[in-house]
Amino acid sequence: MKKSGLILLSFCFLLLVNCAKKEEVTPTNEPDIEVPTTPVTVEPGGDYVIKGSNFSETETYLVKFNGVQAEIVKITQTELTVTTPENITSGDITLEHNGKVQVVGSFTVSSEPTIETLTSTVTIKPTEEFTIKGSNFIESETYKVTFNGVQAEIVSIAKTELKVKVPENISSGDIVLEHEGKVFTVGTYKVVSASVYIFQYDSGVKKLAEINLENGDLTYITGSIDYGLNTRGMVYNKTNGEFIGFDFENFQKPYLVRIKPDGTTSEKIYIKDAFLTNGTGNFDDLVIDNNGKVYIFQYDSNVKKLAEINLDTGDLTYITASIDYGTNTRGMVYNKVKNEFVGFDFDTNSKPFIIKIKPDGTTSEKIYIKDAFLTNGTGNFDDLVIDNNGKVYIFQYDSNVKKLAEINVDTGDLTYVTGSIDYGTNTVGMVYSEVNGEFIGFDFDTNFKPFFIRIKTDGTVSEKVYIKDTFLGSGGNFTDLVIKEVQ
């Protein structure tokens, strides 16, 4: 009996084992795909993610977009990431694995660009190129780019960038790209510009004019002004957005005028009589500092001082004690890097020197130009000018030199930056454009025909650009070259 029960028990055990084997599920390595219910929009060159489960890095998958193979970028257990191929048309997305092909979705190709927006306000210059960066720019598509509403010219289109020419006559604002009715704001910008002006004081024309540096045309920005006969310079005050000029009425009574870029001109502001002798005085070297304060050097016998001018009242505030300076100056500049004024003059022996003046009135000793650069201890110099790095320059126009030179303001050495130039005989000033990285000088040739030249800091010099004859009918007298830069 015991033996029979044992046999029966063994039989049942074998039966159970056999049944268990029949119910066992064979493992599979096929991925389970989440198929989108509607067509997806893809961007050629962009990433596309197929979602699901049971993906494996050790397996081989083949993904195609309407028959065009995609590059596998990344595989995780729940995602397979591919790069959408270029030059595709709308259709199905297929996945092939172990010889089995399945449709994992359908797609349409996006023509919409992806824009890299600007993280901060950019500085631009009219007529220069500007690049909008992003992806999915297409040559055959039509894009419209505007700068504060003014349309720009499309220069070139590549997949990752769109280049445009910044239009002229724009003000600061937003850069906007439009494509198929959709508007993208790229970012904000501010405009930089450099405009050079000259005052023409012929009997029929007494006006401030902007110079076209390409062709010599003039654009008058003011009506006729009683100014120009005996000026001491003009400066542009970026703080107030105005020009300030210094002149003498009937060669006697000193005054200044203030001119807005739209041509609005103030009444004359006379220097107060308290600072004059018999209603007049000797002044030179109008100069402006980085804060918009305007100064003039007074060189009467009893006063040889640099003075700040009150532009509203005509009062003077002297900032220095008496200085042996002012008799035959060639200009004064303000060095924003070192916070000091630099003036150029000749002593009683015709020996050229510079002085340096701090805003608190501290004045250096005279620094003489080295004899190595002079003939018989003297030389002909004009057009003191300074660049944005605080380097000071002067034009030497001796017959054997005629070069622009950087001045070592500590030693008096000169470093010539140009070769010999036909310039310097009768100049009315030189200015430096920080925007364009160049000097602009204004002179008259031997026939008294006015022209200007442009000099790069590497010494490259333009041809003479003459003021057009159209503007010279009443004589051609000019003074007070001045630059207005907006940055």
C-alpha positions in Angstrom: 0.0 0.0 0.0 2.8 2.4 0.9 4.6 1.5 -2.4 1.5 2.3 -4.5 1.0 5.7 -2.7 4.6 6.6 -3.4 4.2 5.7 -7.1 1.1 7.8 -7.3 2.8 10.8 -5.6 5.7 10.6 -8.1 3.3 10.6 -11.0 1.5 13.7 -9.8 4.8 15.5 -9.3 5.9 14.7 -12.9 2.6 15.9 -14.2 2.9 19.2 -12.4 6.4 19.8 -13.7 5.3 19.1 -17.2 2.4 21.5 -17.0 4.6 24.2 -15.6 7.0 23.9 -18.5 4.1 24.3 -21.0 2.9 27.6 -19.3 6.4 29.2 -19.3 6.6 32.5 -21.5 9.6 32.8 -23.8 11.4 36.2 -23.2 11.4 38.7 -26.1 13.8 41.7 -27.0 11.3 43.4 -29.3 10.7 47.1 -28.2 7.1 48.2 -27.4 6.5 51.5 -29.3 4.3 54.4 -28.3 2.9 55.4 -31.7 1.7 59.0 -32.0 -1.9 59.2 -32.9 -1.4 62.2 -35.2 1.4 63.2 -37.6 4.3 64.9 -35.9 6.2 67.9 -37.3 10.0 67.4 -37.6 12.9 69.7 -38.4 15.6 68.3 -40.6 18.8 68.2 -38.6 17.0 68.3 -35.3 16.5 65.4 -32.9 13.5 63.2 -32.9 12.6 60.8 -30.0 10.8 57.5 -30.4 9.3 56.6 -27.1 8.4 53.2 -25.7 10.0 50.4 -23.7 12.5 47.6 -24.0 15.0 49.5 -26.1 18.6 48.1 -25.6 22.0 49.7 -26.3 23.2 46.2 -27.4 20.6 45.9 -30.1 20.7 47.2 -33.7 17.9 49.5 -34.9 17.3 51.1 -38.3 15.0 54.2 -38.4 13.9 55.8 -41.6 11.9 59.0 -42.4 9.9 58.2 -45.6 12.7 55.9 -46.6 15.6 58.1 -45.7 17.8 56.6 -42.9 18.3 58.6 -39.8 21.4 58.5 -37.5 20.9 56.9 -34.1 22.0 59.4 -31.5 21.1 57.8 -28.2 19.4 54.7 -26.8 17.9 54.3 -23.3 15.4 51.6 -22.1 12.5 54.0 -22.8 13.7 56.2 -25.7 15.5 56.0 -29.0 16.8 59.4 -30.2 17.7 60.0 -33.8 18.8 63.0 -36.0 16.1 63.8 -38.5 17.8 63.5 -42.0 18.1 66.3 -44.4 16.2 66.5 -47.7 13.2 64.5 -46.6 9.5 64.8 -47.6 6.5 64.1 -45.4 5.6 60.4 -44.8 6.0 57.5 -42.4 8.6 56.9 -39.7 9.7 53.3 -39.7 11.7 51.2 -37.2 13.4 48.0 -38.2 14.7 45.5 -35.7 15.8 41.9 -36.2 14.4 42.1 -39.8 11.0 43.2 -38.5 9.8 46.6 -39.8 7.0 48.6 -38.1 5.5 52.0 -38.7 6.1 54.1 -35.5 4.4 57.3 -36.7 4.0 59.7 -39.6 5.5 63.2 -40.0 5.4 66.4 -41.8 8.5 68.5 -42.5 8.7 71.9 -40.7 9.8 74.9 -42.6 9.7 77.1 -39.5 13.1 78.3 -38.3 14.3 78.0 -34.7 15.7 81.3 -33.5 18.6 81.9 -31.1 17.3 84.9 -29.3 19.7 87.6 -28.1 20.5 87.4 -24.3 21.3 91.1 -24.1 21.0 94.3 -26.1 23.4 94.4 -29.1 25.1 97.4 -30.7 24.7 97.7 -34.4 25.8 100.1 -37.1 23.7 101.0 -40.2 24.8 99.4 -43.5 26.8 96.7 -41.7 25.8 93.0 -41.8 24.0 91.4 -38.9 23.6 87.6 -38.4 20.5 85.9 -37.0 21.5 82.5 -35.7 19.4 79.5 -35.3 18.4 76.4 -37.3 16.2 75.3 -40.2 16.7 78.4 -42.3 15.9 77.4 -45.9 17.1 79.2 -49.0 13.8 78.7 -50.8 11.8 80.2 -48.1 10.8 83.9 -47.7 11.9 85.8 -44.6 11.3 89.4 -43.6 13.6 91.0 -41.1 12.9 94.5 -39.6 14.8 96.8 -37.3 12.4 98.8 -35.3 9.9 98.4 -38.2 12.4 99.2 -41.0 12.9 96.3 -43.4 16.4 94.9 -43.9 17.9 93.4 -47.0 18.5 89.7 -46.9 22.2 89.0 -47.8 22.5 85.2 -47.4 20.7 82.2 -46.0 22.4 79.2 -44.6 20.8 76.4 -42.5 22.0 77.8 -39.2 22.1 81.5 -39.9 20.5 84.3 -41.8 22.5 87.4 -42.7 21.0 90.8 -43.4 22.2 94.3 -44.1 21.2 96.7 -41.4 19.1 99.5 -42.9 19.9 103.2 -42.7 17.9 105.8 -40.8 16.9 103.5 -37.9 16.5 104.1 -34.2 17.1 101.6 -31.4 14.4 99.0 -30.9 13.6 95.3 -31.7 14.9 93.0 -34.4 12.0 91.0 -35.7 11.9 88.1 -38.1 8.7 87.2 -39.9 8.1 83.8 -41.7 4.8 82.6 -43.2 2.8 85.0 -41.0 4.6 84.0 -37.8 6.6 86.7 -36.0 9.7 86.0 -34.0 11.4 88.7 -31.8 15.1 88.1 -32.2 16.2 90.7 -29.6 16.8 94.4 -28.9 19.5 96.6 -30.3 20.9 100.1 -30.1 22.4 102.0 -33.0 25.9 103.3 -33.2 26.7 106.0 -35.7 29.4 108.5 -36.5 28.5 111.8 -38.2 31.1 114.5 -39.0 30.1 118.2 -39.2 31.7 121.4 -40.4 30.6 125.0 -40.0 30.4 127.0 -43.3 30.6 130.7 -42.8 30.3 132.3 -46.2 28.3 135.5 -46.6 25.4 133.6 -48.1 25.7 130.5 -45.9 26.3 130.5 -42.2 25.2 127.0 -41.4 26.3 123.8 -39.6 26.5 121.0 -42.1 26.9 117.2 -41.9 29.6 115.9 -44.3 29.0 112.8 -46.4 32.3 111.1 -46.0 31.9 109.1 -49.1 31.2 111.8 -51.7 31.7 115.3 -50.1 28.1 116.3 -50.1 26.9 118.6 -47.4 23.6 118.5 -45.6 22.8 121.7 -43.7 21.1 121.1 -40.3 20.6 124.7 -39.3 19.3 127.9 -40.8 21.7 130.8 -41.0 23.4 131.6 -37.7 25.5 134.7 -36.7 28.6 132.6 -36.0 31.8 131.5 -37.6 34.1 134.5 -38.1 36.6 134.0 -35.3 35.7 130.7 -33.6 37.6 128.7 -31.0 36.2 125.3 -31.8 33.0 123.4 -31.5 32.3 120.3 -29.4 29.5 117.8 -29.2 28.0 117.2 -25.8 26.6 113.6 -25.8 25.1 114.2 -22.4 22.8 116.9 -23.6 22.7 115.9 -27.3 23.9 119.3 -28.6 26.8 121.1 -30.2 28.5 124.0 -28.4 30.5 126.5 -30.4 32.7 129.4 -29.1 33.1 132.7 -31.1 33.5 136.4 -30.8 31.0 139.0 -31.8 32.6 141.6 -34.1 36.0 140.0 -33.1 35.5 141.4 -29.5 32.8 140.0 -27.2 33.1 136.2 -26.6 30.0 134.1 -26.6 28.9 130.5 -27.2 26.0 129.0 -29.1 24.2 125.6 -28.5 22.9 123.7 -31.5 20.7 120.6 -31.4 21.1 118.0 -34.1 17.6 119.0 -35.4 19.0 122.5 -36.1 17.4 124.2 -33.1 19.9 127.0 -32.1 20.0 128.9 -28.8 20.5 132.6 -28.4 24.1 133.7 -27.9 25.3 133.1 -24.4 27.9 135.8 -23.7 30.9 135.3 -21.3 30.2 137.5 -18.3 31.9 140.9 -18.3 33.3 140.1 -14.8 35.8 137.7 -16.6 36.8 140.2 -19.4 38.8 143.3 -19.8 37.0 146.2 -21.6 34.4 143.7 -22.8 36.7 141.3 -24.5 39.3 138.6 -23.7 41.6 136.1 -25.3 40.4 132.5 -25.3 41.3 129.3 -27.1 41.1 125.5 -27.0 37.4 124.7 -26.4 37.3 121.2 -24.9 34.7 118.9 -23.3 35.2 116.2 -20.7 33.4 112.8 -20.4 30.7 114.3 -18.2 29.6 117.0 -20.6 31.4 119.8 -18.9 32.8 122.4 -21.3 36.0 124.3 -20.8 38.0 127.1 -22.5 41.5 128.4 -21.9 41.8 132.1 -21.2 45.2 133.6 -21.9 45.0 137.3 -21.1 48.1 138.8 -19.5 46.5 138.7 -16.1 44.7 135.4 -16.5 46.2 132.2 -18.0 43.8 129.6 -16.7 41.6 126.8 -17.8 38.0 127.6 -17.0 34.8 125.6 -16.9 32.0 127.5 -18.7 28.5 127.6 -17.3 26.5 127.0 -20.6 23.4 128.7 -19.2 24.8 131.9 -17.8 28.3 132.5 -19.3 30.0 132.4 -15.9 33.5 130.9 -15.7 35.0 128.8 -13.0 38.7 128.6 -13.2 40.1 125.2 -12.3 43.9 126.0 -12.6 46.2 128.6 -11.3 48.0 130.7 -13.9 49.9 128.6 -16.5 52.5 129.5 -19.0 50.3 128.3 -21.9 47.9 129.7 -24.5 49.9 131.9 -26.8 50.0 129.8 -29.9 48.1 126.6 -29.1 47.2 123.7 -31.4 44.2 122.4 -29.5 43.4 120.7 -26.2 41.9 117.2 -25.8 40.4 115.4 -22.9 41.8 111.9 -22.1 39.0 109.9 -20.6 41.3 107.0 -19.8 43.6 109.1 -17.6 41.0 111.8 -16.7 43.2 114.7 -17.8 43.4 117.4 -20.4 46.3 117.6 -22.8 47.2 120.8 -24.5 49.8 121.6 -27.2 51.5 125.0 -27.5 54.8 126.7 -28.5 57.0 128.6 -26.0 58.5 132.0 -26.7 61.4 130.3 -28.6 58.9 128.6 -30.9 59.7 125.2 -29.2 56.6 122.9 -29.1 55.5 121.3 -25.9 52.5 119.7 -24.2 51.0 120.1 -20.8 48.7 117.8 -18.8 46.0 119.2 -16.5 43.9 117.2 -14.1 40.3 118.3 -13.4 41.4 119.4 -9.9 43.8 121.9 -11.5 47.0 119.9 -11.0 49.3 120.8 -13.9 52.3 119.0 -15.2 55.6 120.6 -16.2 56.0 121.3 -19.9 56.9 118.1 -21.9 58.8 119.3 -24.9 58.7 117.5 -28.2 62.2 115.9 -28.6 64.7 117.8 -30.8 65.2 114.7 -32.9 61.8 115.4 -34.5 62.4 119.1 -35.1 64.4 121.4 -37.4 66.5 124.0 -35.6 64.5 123.4 -32.4 61.1 124.0 -33.9 58.5 122.4 -36.2 55.1 122.9 -37.7 52.3 121.1 -36.0 48.5 121.2 -36.0 45.4 119.2 -35.3 45.9 117.7 -31.8 43.5 114.7 -31.6 42.9 111.8 -29.3 41.6 108.2 -29.9 39.3 106.2 -27.6 42.3 104.5 -26.0 43.8 107.7 -24.7 46.5 107.9 -27.3 47.3 111.5 -28.3 48.3 112.5 -31.9 49.4 115.6 -33.7 50.0 116.3 -37.4 53.4 117.5 -38.3 53.4 119.4 -41.6 57.1 120.3 -42.1 58.1 120.1 -45.8 60.2 116.9 -45.1 57.7 115.2 -42.8 53.9 115.7 -43.3 52.9 112.8 -41.1 50.4 112.0 -38.3 52.3 111.2 -35.2 51.4 109.6 -31.8 52.9 111.7 -29.0 54.4 110.0 -25.9 52.9 112.4 -23.4 55.5 111.5 -20.8 58.7 111.9 -22.9 57.8 114.0 -25.9 58.8 111.3 -28.4 56.9 111.0 -31.6 55.9 107.8 -33.4 54.7 108.4 -37.0 51.7 106.4 -38.0 51.5 107.4 -41.6 53.8 108.0 -44.5 54.0 111.5 -46.0 50.6 113.0 -46.8 49.6 116.1 -48.8 47.8 117.6 -45.8 48.4 120.2 -43.1 48.8 123.6 -44.7 45.5 125.2 -43.7 43.6 122.7 -41.6 40.5 123.4 -39.6 40.7 120.4 -37.3 40.9 116.6 -37.0 38.5 114.3 -35.2 38.6 110.6 -34.3 35.8 108.2 -34.9 35.6 105.5 -32.3 32.8 103.8 -34.3 34.9 103.6 -37.5 38.3 103.5 -36.0 39.7 106.3 -38.1 40.8 110.0 -38.0 39.1 112.5 -40.3 41.0 115.7 -41.1 39.8 118.8 -43.0 42.1 121.0 -45.1 42.4 123.2 -48.2 44.6 122.4 -51.2 46.9 124.9 -52.9 43.9 126.2 -54.9 42.0 126.7 -51.6 39.7 123.9 -52.5 38.4 122.2 -49.3 38.8 118.5 -48.8 39.0 115.9 -46.1 41.0 112.7 -45.6 40.4 109.6 -43.5 43.3 107.9 -41.7 43.1 104.5 -40.1 45.1 103.8 -37.0 47.3 101.5 -39.0 48.3 104.4 -41.1 46.2 103.6 -44.2 45.1 106.9 -45.7 42.2 107.6 -48.1 42.3 109.7 -51.2 41.3 113.3 -50.8 37.5 113.7 -50.8 36.6 117.2 -52.0 33.6 119.1 -50.9 31.3 119.3 -53.9 31.4 122.5 -55.9 27.7 122.9 -55.5 28.3 124.0 -51.9 31.1 126.5 -52.7 29.4 129.1 -54.8 29.5 131.7 -52.0 33.2 131.2 -51.2 34.0 128.1 -49.3 35.0 129.2 -45.8 34.8 126.5 -43.2 35.7 126.1 -39.6 35.0 123.9 -36.5 35.2 120.3 -37.6 33.3 118.3 -35.0 32.1 114.7 -34.7 28.9 113.3 -33.2 29.0 109.7 -32.2 26.1 107.7 -30.8 26.9 104.4 -29.1 
